[in-house]
Amino acid sequence: MRKNKITAVTMIEILTTLIIISILAALALPQFTATRERALNKEAKANLKLIDAAEKIYKMEEGFYYPYEVVTKTDRQEINANLKIAIAAGNWGYSVTGNSGSSYGSVADRTGSGGYLECQYEMSDTATEPTPVGGTGCP
């Protein structure tokens, strides 16, 4: 007579598998977070360069930088409409400050959740690259 052997997964095997998966996740998570932050920072820098190029075109067409008044424009849709660009809503807030049409400054401010919430980048008509605002915690 032949006995049927029952095979099953033991609790030890399940726990061992869960521990291995947890260790691998713990090793991968910091790398994922760092990669995400680099991508978000590149987004802000690219959009500030886009604003810079649009400001130069605006000055060639109108004779002065946007906005002409000594004010700060923070409405993304208004900035997009006047500079004829398309910055999407996302993790960053953008503002453009005018100085009687003779110069401008733009700032990208982190508005999303998680990560480096205090991060800000700035660019002006005299800068060639966006730079972090001092002490804001940008990586």
mmCIF file of the C-alpha atoms, coordinates in Angstrom:
data_MODEL
# 
_entry.id   MODEL 
# 
loop_
_atom_site.group_PDB 
_atom_site.id 
_atom_site.type_symbol 
_atom_site.label_atom_id 
_atom_site.label_alt_id 
_atom_site.label_comp_id 
_atom_site.label_asym_id 
_atom_site.label_entity_id 
_atom_site.label_seq_id 
_atom_site.pdbx_PDB_ins_code 
_atom_site.Cartn_x 
_atom_site.Cartn_y 
_atom_site.Cartn_z 
_atom_site.occupancy 
_atom_site.B_iso_or_equiv 
_atom_site.pdbx_formal_charge 
_atom_site.auth_seq_id 
_atom_site.auth_comp_id 
_atom_site.auth_asym_id 
_atom_site.auth_atom_id 
_atom_site.pdbx_PDB_model_num 
ATOM 1   C CA . MET A 1 1   ? 0.000  0.000  0.000   1.00 0.00 ? 1   MET A CA 1 
ATOM 2   C CA . ARG A 1 2   ? 1.216  3.450  -0.958  1.00 0.00 ? 2   ARG A CA 1 
ATOM 3   C CA . LYS A 1 3   ? 0.954  6.471  1.367   1.00 0.00 ? 3   LYS A CA 1 
ATOM 4   C CA . ASN A 1 4   ? 0.090  9.897  -0.065  1.00 0.00 ? 4   ASN A CA 1 
ATOM 5   C CA . LYS A 1 5   ? 2.640  12.501 0.953   1.00 0.00 ? 5   LYS A CA 1 
ATOM 6   C CA . ILE A 1 6   ? 1.245  15.968 1.594   1.00 0.00 ? 6   ILE A CA 1 
ATOM 7   C CA . THR A 1 7   ? 3.578  18.837 0.717   1.00 0.00 ? 7   THR A CA 1 
ATOM 8   C CA . ALA A 1 8   ? 3.072  22.301 2.125   1.00 0.00 ? 8   ALA A CA 1 
ATOM 9   C CA . VAL A 1 9   ? 4.924  25.546 2.725   1.00 0.00 ? 9   VAL A CA 1 
ATOM 10  C CA . THR A 1 10  ? 6.053  25.942 6.289   1.00 0.00 ? 10  THR A CA 1 
ATOM 11  C CA . MET A 1 11  ? 5.759  29.091 8.335   1.00 0.00 ? 11  MET A CA 1 
ATOM 12  C CA . ILE A 1 12  ? 9.582  29.342 8.488   1.00 0.00 ? 12  ILE A CA 1 
ATOM 13  C CA . GLU A 1 13  ? 9.797  29.419 4.676   1.00 0.00 ? 13  GLU A CA 1 
ATOM 14  C CA . ILE A 1 14  ? 7.171  32.162 4.456   1.00 0.00 ? 14  ILE A CA 1 
ATOM 15  C CA . LEU A 1 15  ? 8.906  34.265 7.113   1.00 0.00 ? 15  LEU A CA 1 
ATOM 16  C CA . THR A 1 16  ? 12.295 33.804 5.442   1.00 0.00 ? 16  THR A CA 1 
ATOM 17  C CA . THR A 1 17  ? 10.868 34.964 2.112   1.00 0.00 ? 17  THR A CA 1 
ATOM 18  C CA . LEU A 1 18  ? 9.234  38.002 3.726   1.00 0.00 ? 18  LEU A CA 1 
ATOM 19  C CA . ILE A 1 19  ? 12.487 38.946 5.475   1.00 0.00 ? 19  ILE A CA 1 
ATOM 20  C CA . ILE A 1 20  ? 14.461 38.726 2.227   1.00 0.00 ? 20  ILE A CA 1 
ATOM 21  C CA . ILE A 1 21  ? 11.892 40.850 0.376   1.00 0.00 ? 21  ILE A CA 1 
ATOM 22  C CA . SER A 1 22  ? 11.915 43.415 3.221   1.00 0.00 ? 22  SER A CA 1 
ATOM 23  C CA . ILE A 1 23  ? 15.712 43.691 3.114   1.00 0.00 ? 23  ILE A CA 1 
ATOM 24  C CA . LEU A 1 24  ? 15.696 44.191 -0.661  1.00 0.00 ? 24  LEU A CA 1 
ATOM 25  C CA . ALA A 1 25  ? 12.980 46.861 -0.382  1.00 0.00 ? 25  ALA A CA 1 
ATOM 26  C CA . ALA A 1 26  ? 14.909 48.648 2.375   1.00 0.00 ? 26  ALA A CA 1 
ATOM 27  C CA . LEU A 1 27  ? 17.986 48.747 0.134   1.00 0.00 ? 27  LEU A CA 1 
ATOM 28  C CA . ALA A 1 28  ? 16.072 49.988 -2.936  1.00 0.00 ? 28  ALA A CA 1 
ATOM 29  C CA . LEU A 1 29  ? 13.896 52.678 -1.323  1.00 0.00 ? 29  LEU A CA 1 
ATOM 30  C CA . PRO A 1 30  ? 16.640 55.285 -0.623  1.00 0.00 ? 30  PRO A CA 1 
ATOM 31  C CA . GLN A 1 31  ? 17.939 54.939 -4.173  1.00 0.00 ? 31  GLN A CA 1 
ATOM 32  C CA . PHE A 1 32  ? 14.435 55.433 -5.559  1.00 0.00 ? 32  PHE A CA 1 
ATOM 33  C CA . THR A 1 33  ? 13.898 58.537 -3.418  1.00 0.00 ? 33  THR A CA 1 
ATOM 34  C CA . ALA A 1 34  ? 17.213 60.078 -4.507  1.00 0.00 ? 34  ALA A CA 1 
ATOM 35  C CA . THR A 1 35  ? 16.435 59.400 -8.171  1.00 0.00 ? 35  THR A CA 1 
ATOM 36  C CA . ARG A 1 36  ? 12.976 60.966 -7.798  1.00 0.00 ? 36  ARG A CA 1 
ATOM 37  C CA . GLU A 1 37  ? 14.430 64.098 -6.175  1.00 0.00 ? 37  GLU A CA 1 
ATOM 38  C CA . ARG A 1 38  ? 17.015 64.496 -8.960  1.00 0.00 ? 38  ARG A CA 1 
ATOM 39  C CA . ALA A 1 39  ? 14.258 64.221 -11.566 1.00 0.00 ? 39  ALA A CA 1 
ATOM 40  C CA . LEU A 1 40  ? 12.093 66.808 -9.800  1.00 0.00 ? 40  LEU A CA 1 
ATOM 41  C CA . ASN A 1 41  ? 15.031 69.215 -9.519  1.00 0.00 ? 41  ASN A CA 1 
ATOM 42  C CA . LYS A 1 42  ? 15.788 68.812 -13.216 1.00 0.00 ? 42  LYS A CA 1 
ATOM 43  C CA . GLU A 1 43  ? 12.131 69.631 -13.941 1.00 0.00 ? 43  GLU A CA 1 
ATOM 44  C CA . ALA A 1 44  ? 12.404 72.916 -12.032 1.00 0.00 ? 44  ALA A CA 1 
ATOM 45  C CA . LYS A 1 45  ? 15.687 73.872 -13.694 1.00 0.00 ? 45  LYS A CA 1 
ATOM 46  C CA . ALA A 1 46  ? 14.332 73.069 -17.168 1.00 0.00 ? 46  ALA A CA 1 
ATOM 47  C CA . ASN A 1 47  ? 11.199 75.148 -16.561 1.00 0.00 ? 47  ASN A CA 1 
ATOM 48  C CA . LEU A 1 48  ? 13.268 78.097 -15.296 1.00 0.00 ? 48  LEU A CA 1 
ATOM 49  C CA . LYS A 1 49  ? 15.379 77.906 -18.460 1.00 0.00 ? 49  LYS A CA 1 
ATOM 50  C CA . LEU A 1 50  ? 12.134 77.854 -20.460 1.00 0.00 ? 50  LEU A CA 1 
ATOM 51  C CA . ILE A 1 51  ? 10.944 80.973 -18.640 1.00 0.00 ? 51  ILE A CA 1 
ATOM 52  C CA . ASP A 1 52  ? 14.334 82.601 -19.320 1.00 0.00 ? 52  ASP A CA 1 
ATOM 53  C CA . ALA A 1 53  ? 14.094 81.896 -23.052 1.00 0.00 ? 53  ALA A CA 1 
ATOM 54  C CA . ALA A 1 54  ? 10.468 83.102 -23.146 1.00 0.00 ? 54  ALA A CA 1 
ATOM 55  C CA . GLU A 1 55  ? 11.445 86.313 -21.300 1.00 0.00 ? 55  GLU A CA 1 
ATOM 56  C CA . LYS A 1 56  ? 14.135 87.040 -23.909 1.00 0.00 ? 56  LYS A CA 1 
ATOM 57  C CA . ILE A 1 57  ? 11.657 86.492 -26.739 1.00 0.00 ? 57  ILE A CA 1 
ATOM 58  C CA . TYR A 1 58  ? 9.091  88.659 -24.927 1.00 0.00 ? 58  TYR A CA 1 
ATOM 59  C CA . LYS A 1 59  ? 11.657 91.464 -24.616 1.00 0.00 ? 59  LYS A CA 1 
ATOM 60  C CA . MET A 1 60  ? 12.509 91.263 -28.317 1.00 0.00 ? 60  MET A CA 1 
ATOM 61  C CA . GLU A 1 61  ? 8.811  91.510 -29.217 1.00 0.00 ? 61  GLU A CA 1 
ATOM 62  C CA . GLU A 1 62  ? 7.624  94.056 -26.621 1.00 0.00 ? 62  GLU A CA 1 
ATOM 63  C CA . GLY A 1 63  ? 10.784 95.966 -25.745 1.00 0.00 ? 63  GLY A CA 1 
ATOM 64  C CA . PHE A 1 64  ? 10.701 95.057 -22.027 1.00 0.00 ? 64  PHE A CA 1 
ATOM 65  C CA . TYR A 1 65  ? 10.628 92.005 -19.770 1.00 0.00 ? 65  TYR A CA 1 
ATOM 66  C CA . TYR A 1 66  ? 7.410  90.539 -18.375 1.00 0.00 ? 66  TYR A CA 1 
ATOM 67  C CA . PRO A 1 67  ? 5.916  91.772 -16.072 1.00 0.00 ? 67  PRO A CA 1 
ATOM 68  C CA . TYR A 1 68  ? 6.598  95.447 -16.672 1.00 0.00 ? 68  TYR A CA 1 
ATOM 69  C CA . GLU A 1 69  ? 5.369  96.512 -13.227 1.00 0.00 ? 69  GLU A CA 1 
ATOM 70  C CA . VAL A 1 70  ? 7.431  96.002 -10.102 1.00 0.00 ? 70  VAL A CA 1 
ATOM 71  C CA . VAL A 1 71  ? 5.288  93.053 -9.010  1.00 0.00 ? 71  VAL A CA 1 
ATOM 72  C CA . THR A 1 72  ? 5.540  89.308 -8.607  1.00 0.00 ? 72  THR A CA 1 
ATOM 73  C CA . LYS A 1 73  ? 3.282  87.157 -10.769 1.00 0.00 ? 73  LYS A CA 1 
ATOM 74  C CA . THR A 1 74  ? 2.565  83.736 -9.288  1.00 0.00 ? 74  THR A CA 1 
ATOM 75  C CA . ASP A 1 75  ? -0.422 82.584 -11.337 1.00 0.00 ? 75  ASP A CA 1 
ATOM 76  C CA . ARG A 1 76  ? 0.923  79.779 -13.549 1.00 0.00 ? 76  ARG A CA 1 
ATOM 77  C CA . GLN A 1 77  ? -1.814 80.240 -16.148 1.00 0.00 ? 77  GLN A CA 1 
ATOM 78  C CA . GLU A 1 78  ? -1.121 83.972 -16.406 1.00 0.00 ? 78  GLU A CA 1 
ATOM 79  C CA . ILE A 1 79  ? 2.623  83.362 -16.783 1.00 0.00 ? 79  ILE A CA 1 
ATOM 80  C CA . ASN A 1 80  ? 1.947  80.720 -19.439 1.00 0.00 ? 80  ASN A CA 1 
ATOM 81  C CA . ALA A 1 81  ? -0.425 83.000 -21.361 1.00 0.00 ? 81  ALA A CA 1 
ATOM 82  C CA . ASN A 1 82  ? 1.789  86.092 -21.338 1.00 0.00 ? 82  ASN A CA 1 
ATOM 83  C CA . LEU A 1 83  ? 5.072  84.323 -22.067 1.00 0.00 ? 83  LEU A CA 1 
ATOM 84  C CA . LYS A 1 84  ? 3.427  81.866 -24.492 1.00 0.00 ? 84  LYS A CA 1 
ATOM 85  C CA . ILE A 1 85  ? 4.777  78.781 -22.750 1.00 0.00 ? 85  ILE A CA 1 
ATOM 86  C CA . ALA A 1 86  ? 3.176  75.683 -21.218 1.00 0.00 ? 86  ALA A CA 1 
ATOM 87  C CA . ILE A 1 87  ? 4.422  74.941 -17.722 1.00 0.00 ? 87  ILE A CA 1 
ATOM 88  C CA . ALA A 1 88  ? 2.288  72.167 -16.287 1.00 0.00 ? 88  ALA A CA 1 
ATOM 89  C CA . ALA A 1 89  ? 0.926  72.136 -12.763 1.00 0.00 ? 89  ALA A CA 1 
ATOM 90  C CA . GLY A 1 90  ? 2.946  69.819 -10.590 1.00 0.00 ? 90  GLY A CA 1 
ATOM 91  C CA . ASN A 1 91  ? 5.346  69.738 -7.668  1.00 0.00 ? 91  ASN A CA 1 
ATOM 92  C CA . TRP A 1 92  ? 6.694  73.244 -8.216  1.00 0.00 ? 92  TRP A CA 1 
ATOM 93  C CA . GLY A 1 93  ? 5.216  76.702 -7.999  1.00 0.00 ? 93  GLY A CA 1 
ATOM 94  C CA . TYR A 1 94  ? 6.691  79.382 -10.256 1.00 0.00 ? 94  TYR A CA 1 
ATOM 95  C CA . SER A 1 95  ? 6.834  83.140 -9.884  1.00 0.00 ? 95  SER A CA 1 
ATOM 96  C CA . VAL A 1 96  ? 8.173  85.903 -12.106 1.00 0.00 ? 96  VAL A CA 1 
ATOM 97  C CA . THR A 1 97  ? 9.128  89.305 -10.704 1.00 0.00 ? 97  THR A CA 1 
ATOM 98  C CA . GLY A 1 98  ? 9.423  92.375 -12.904 1.00 0.00 ? 98  GLY A CA 1 
ATOM 99  C CA . ASN A 1 99  ? 11.473 95.526 -12.456 1.00 0.00 ? 99  ASN A CA 1 
ATOM 100 C CA . SER A 1 100 ? 9.980  98.236 -14.691 1.00 0.00 ? 100 SER A CA 1 
ATOM 101 C CA . GLY A 1 101 ? 10.719 96.109 -17.736 1.00 0.00 ? 101 GLY A CA 1 
ATOM 102 C CA . SER A 1 102 ? 14.489 96.427 -17.368 1.00 0.00 ? 102 SER A CA 1 
ATOM 103 C CA . SER A 1 103 ? 15.079 93.095 -15.646 1.00 0.00 ? 103 SER A CA 1 
ATOM 104 C CA . TYR A 1 104 ? 13.245 90.069 -14.305 1.00 0.00 ? 104 TYR A CA 1 
ATOM 105 C CA . GLY A 1 105 ? 13.705 87.263 -11.821 1.00 0.00 ? 105 GLY A CA 1 
ATOM 106 C CA . SER A 1 106 ? 12.020 83.887 -11.684 1.00 0.00 ? 106 SER A CA 1 
ATOM 107 C CA . VAL A 1 107 ? 11.756 81.413 -8.831  1.00 0.00 ? 107 VAL A CA 1 
ATOM 108 C CA . ALA A 1 108 ? 10.743 77.757 -8.663  1.00 0.00 ? 108 ALA A CA 1 
ATOM 109 C CA . ASP A 1 109 ? 9.404  76.847 -5.226  1.00 0.00 ? 109 ASP A CA 1 
ATOM 110 C CA . ARG A 1 110 ? 8.694  73.283 -4.117  1.00 0.00 ? 110 ARG A CA 1 
ATOM 111 C CA . THR A 1 111 ? 4.990  72.943 -3.365  1.00 0.00 ? 111 THR A CA 1 
ATOM 112 C CA . GLY A 1 112 ? 4.489  69.168 -3.460  1.00 0.00 ? 112 GLY A CA 1 
ATOM 113 C CA . SER A 1 113 ? 4.513  66.756 -0.559  1.00 0.00 ? 113 SER A CA 1 
ATOM 114 C CA . GLY A 1 114 ? 7.475  64.697 0.544   1.00 0.00 ? 114 GLY A CA 1 
ATOM 115 C CA . GLY A 1 115 ? 11.142 65.241 -0.121  1.00 0.00 ? 115 GLY A CA 1 
ATOM 116 C CA . TYR A 1 116 ? 12.839 68.596 0.032   1.00 0.00 ? 116 TYR A CA 1 
ATOM 117 C CA . LEU A 1 117 ? 9.865  70.862 0.680   1.00 0.00 ? 117 LEU A CA 1 
ATOM 118 C CA . GLU A 1 118 ? 12.057 73.879 1.374   1.00 0.00 ? 118 GLU A CA 1 
ATOM 119 C CA . CYS A 1 119 ? 13.816 73.708 -2.009  1.00 0.00 ? 119 CYS A CA 1 
ATOM 120 C CA . GLN A 1 120 ? 13.835 76.814 -4.214  1.00 0.00 ? 120 GLN A CA 1 
ATOM 121 C CA . TYR A 1 121 ? 15.706 77.655 -7.409  1.00 0.00 ? 121 TYR A CA 1 
ATOM 122 C CA . GLU A 1 122 ? 16.070 81.123 -8.880  1.00 0.00 ? 122 GLU A CA 1 
ATOM 123 C CA . MET A 1 123 ? 17.096 82.618 -12.197 1.00 0.00 ? 123 MET A CA 1 
ATOM 124 C CA . SER A 1 124 ? 17.350 86.156 -13.524 1.00 0.00 ? 124 SER A CA 1 
ATOM 125 C CA . ASP A 1 125 ? 18.126 87.940 -16.753 1.00 0.00 ? 125 ASP A CA 1 
ATOM 126 C CA . THR A 1 126 ? 21.828 88.025 -15.783 1.00 0.00 ? 126 THR A CA 1 
ATOM 127 C CA . ALA A 1 127 ? 22.138 84.318 -14.837 1.00 0.00 ? 127 ALA A CA 1 
ATOM 128 C CA . THR A 1 128 ? 22.981 81.507 -17.225 1.00 0.00 ? 128 THR A CA 1 
ATOM 129 C CA . GLU A 1 129 ? 21.866 78.627 -14.990 1.00 0.00 ? 129 GLU A CA 1 
ATOM 130 C CA . PRO A 1 130 ? 19.253 78.261 -12.241 1.00 0.00 ? 130 PRO A CA 1 
ATOM 131 C CA . THR A 1 131 ? 20.799 78.279 -8.781  1.00 0.00 ? 131 THR A CA 1 
ATOM 132 C CA . PRO A 1 132 ? 19.456 77.070 -5.433  1.00 0.00 ? 132 PRO A CA 1 
ATOM 133 C CA . VAL A 1 133 ? 18.316 79.826 -3.099  1.00 0.00 ? 133 VAL A CA 1 
ATOM 134 C CA . GLY A 1 134 ? 20.698 79.823 -0.128  1.00 0.00 ? 134 GLY A CA 1 
ATOM 135 C CA . GLY A 1 135 ? 19.856 77.573 2.768   1.00 0.00 ? 135 GLY A CA 1 
ATOM 136 C CA . THR A 1 136 ? 16.718 76.057 1.258   1.00 0.00 ? 136 THR A CA 1 
ATOM 137 C CA . GLY A 1 137 ? 17.810 72.446 1.497   1.00 0.00 ? 137 GLY A CA 1 
ATOM 138 C CA . CYS A 1 138 ? 18.003 71.616 -2.191  1.00 0.00 ? 138 CYS A CA 1 
ATOM 139 C CA . PRO A 1 139 ? 20.017 68.465 -2.811  1.00 0.00 ? 139 PRO A CA 1 
# 
